[in-house]
Amino acid sequence: MPLLFVLGCIFFPLSFTVLCWGLQNHSHLRMERPEAVLVASKLVSSVQAVMASTAGYIVSTSCKHIIDDQHWLSSAYTQFAVPYFIYDIYAMFLCHWHKHQVKGHGGDEGGARAPGSTWAVARGYLHKEFLMVLHHAVMVLVCFPLSVVWRQGKGDFFLGCLLMAEVSTPFVCLGKILIQYKQQHTLLHKVNGALMLISFLCCRVLLFPYLYWAYGRHAGLPLLAVPLAIPAHVNLGAALLLAPQLYWFFLICRGACRLFRPRGSPPPSPCQTQD
């Protein structure tokens, strides 16, 4: 375990640093620092998502018995990926910091800043990204110990399915990059938005009913009887994991309403929400 954790601590920050350097110094790109930070962070997130989804698919398809079958990759990738969530909190803050500087709310990079400005940026970051930071903290402090210790080698199938929730992440990252470059009007942005909506619905929202159905099929229970047949803390954990996914899915649907609304037409009432 220590070796995999250390490798993760090296891999994700190093990948981010190398990508930032390459995006800033490549002869055909020459991105400014804020752009390079944003794109590099999204690329690292996409790489992690591809690795997690691939590991999840291998694990879930290899476990024929959904309770007792084990696959070495489930624990191995979990240990490797934990540092990603710690790194990503910092990467998101760095993106927020540079966005704050570009908007002119702080001093130039390397220059003097008003007293308390750093704390003000940090507070703004926590206010804007509170749910994501909380999600990452829970993954590190709660989900990781539970998946490695509490499971005692059981339920690798379910862990594999949960890893496959990352399928939607590359589409989310590409959408943010396209918005950064003001490409909301392009066909690529619309196609990516549709794929993001579908993948998020299937892999993050409908995933939980599927897991209940899979257990019900294993135990010979109808879907609606499963919540009453499993421990209450399992239902509570599933509800806590599902809640932010429903909120983010609502935000994606709201964005889709705006994205696919014909130009010049008034927005329909379900989409008339404030940012």
TAUR-V216316 format. One record per helix or strand of 2 or more residues. SS is the DSSP state (helix for helix, strand for strand). FROM is the first residue (numbers start at 1). LEN is the number of residues. If there is no record, write none. Layout:
ss=(SS;SS)
from=(FROM;FROM)
len=(LEN;LEN)
//
This chain:
ss=(helix;helix;helix;helix;helix;helix;helix;helix;helix;helix)
from=(2;33;72;117;130;156;187;223;232;269)
len=(24;30;31;12;21;25;33;7;28;3)
//
